[in-house]
């Protein structure tokens, strides 16, 4: 494969994975509540600030997450299994528990609308699931620097999409309502649960606990390239 060739299928899977764990649509109600007491002329700055903070946090995990893993002497397979389990629990909370907007709006109420940092930037945008997904998608032993840079670009694209939705939040919320956001969040939870199970199976395979039949094509968190 030439250096400038692009694996569109693999990139699309990574993009969808990041889209699911960041959940831009589910962030809209959180944003609307957080800015309810903020002057309208500051809403744009509020959204940009939240996205900027979330971007810095996620890029820090992209750059340093693997270093931390290696420093602690942890094996990729173990991290894949742990990450898969946490992602799966996160997915279950999206499917069966309170919806993401409801839970994080409650957090905002308790924190007296502290603003763009909490709960909008964290944990709504830069969620624990997103942090884990970033580390797994950029594992050094299976991804080249170019591939990790591509993941960074895809991450920025998802965050730009999130920013666009936040800036258009009032219009989007009128179209889908709280119920629509809740339904979309649960559908994303089902997708995320499937991705999490695949990551767990890939972790068992990496540790040679048992052999897992390879998929027809690479999976987002399997640590394989397409």
N, C-alpha and C positions, 0 to 999 in steps of 0.2 A: 504494500500500500504506500502510495506516495505521501510525503509529509503534509501536503495540502489537501489530501482526500479527507472527506468528512463522513463519519458514520452517522447518518441522519437518524437511523432507527434507535441506536444507543442514546444519542443526544435527546431524542424525543422522549425516551423512557426516563432519562434523568430529569428532564424538564417537568414531566408529569409528576415524578416523585417529589420534586421540590415544590411544585404547585400544590400538591396534596398536603404536605406537612406544614407549609406556611399558611395555606388556606386563606387567600386574600378575601374571598367573599364573606367568610365567617368573621373577618376582622371588621367589616363595615359597621355592624351594630355597636361594637365596642368603641369605635372611633366616634360615631354619632353621639353616644352617651358622654364620652370623655370631653367633647367640645361643646356640650350643651350649655355650659356656663362660660364659654370662651367667646370673646367678641368675634363676629363673623370675619372681620378683616385679618384676624390672626389664624383662621382655620388652615389656610394654605401653609403657613410657616409651621403650624403644629404638625400637620401631616408629614411635611418634609423632614422635620426634626426627628419624628418617630422612625421614619424609614432610614434616615442616616444612622441612627443609633443601632437599629436592627442589622443594617448592612455591616457596620463595624464589628458587631458581635459575631455574626455568622462568618465573615471573612477571617476573623481571628481563629475560629474553630477550624476553618478550612486550612489555614496556614500552620497552626500550632497543634491541632488536635492529634495528628499522627505522632508528632514529636513527644507529646505527653504520654501517649500509648507506649511508645518504644522506651521512654525513660523509666516507666513503671515496670517494664519487662512483661507486658501483657501480650498475649497472642491474639492475632487478628480473629481467629475462629472464636475465641472466648468473647471478644468484643462484639463480633457479629451476632452471637447468640444473645448476649446481654442487651445489645441494641435492639435486636428483633423482639425480645420479650417486652422491653419498655415501649417500643413502637406499637406492639400489639395491645398492651394495656391502654396506651394513649388512644388507639383506634377504638377500643371497647368503650372508653369514656365518651368518644364522639358519637358512637352508635346508640348506646343504652343509657348513658348518664345524661345530665343536663347538657344542653347544647353548648358549644364553645362560646357563643355570644352571651348566653344567660350566665354561665359560670364567671366569665371575665367581667361582665357588667357588675355582678355582685362584688367582685374584687375591687372594682373601681369605686363603688359606693363605700366600702370599708376603708379605702385609702383616701377618701375625700378628694377624688379627682386630681391625683398628683401630677397628671399630665401625660406628655408623650412618652416618657420613659416607662412607667408602669401604670396600667397593664398593657398599653398599646404596643410599644416596642418589644417589651418582654412582659409576659410570656405569649402575647397574642401573635406577634409576627415572628420574632426569634424564639420560637418555642423549643422545649427540650427535644421534641421529635425532630425538628429541623436541624438542631445542633448535631444530633446523633447521625442523621441522614447525611449531613455534610461530611462528617469524618469518614463514614463508611464509603461514600462515593469517591473520596479522594485518597483512598488507602495507597501508600507509597509503593508497596511491592507489586501492585497490579495495575497502577495507573502512572503513565508518564507525566512529566511536567506539562506537556502540551494538553494532555487529557484533563489534568487538574485545572489548568487555565480555562479550558472549555467549560468545566463545571462552574468555575467562578463567573464566567460570562453568563451562563444559564441562570445562576443564582441572581445576578444583577438584573437580568431580564424579568425574572419572576417578581423581584422587589420593585422594579419599575412599573410592572403591571399592577402590583399592590398599591403603589403610590397613585397611579391613574384612577383606580377604583375608589381610593379614599378621597381624592379630589372631586370625584363625581358621585360621592357617597349618597348625597341627598336624592339624586335622580335614581340611582340603582336601588336604594332602599324603598322608594315609592313603587318601583316596578315589582320587586320580589317580596317585600315585606319581611317581618320577623319569621314567619312560617317558611317562606322560601329559603331564607338563609339557613334555617334549622335543617330543612330537608337536604339542601346541598351539602351541609356539613356532615350529615349522617352518611350520605352516599360516598363522600370522600373518606369517611371512616372505614367503610367496607373495603374500598380500594387499598387503603393503608394497611388494613389487617392482612390482606393477601400479600402485600409486599413484605410485611413483617414476618409472616410464616416462611416466605421464601428465604429471607435473610437468616432465619434460625436454621433451616435445612442446609443452607450454604455454610454456616458455621460448623455444623456437625461434619459436613464433608471436608472442610478445611482441616479440622482436627483429626480426620481419619477415624472418627468414631463409627461411622458407617458410610457406605458409598451412596451418594444420591445421584440418580439418573440426571444427566445434564438436560436443561430445557432445550426446546427447539431453537431458541435464540436467547441471548444474554438477558439477565434480569437487572433491574436498577440497583439493588443492594447486594448482589451476589458476589461482588468483587471480581467479576469477569468482564472482559471487554468483548464487544460485539464484533 
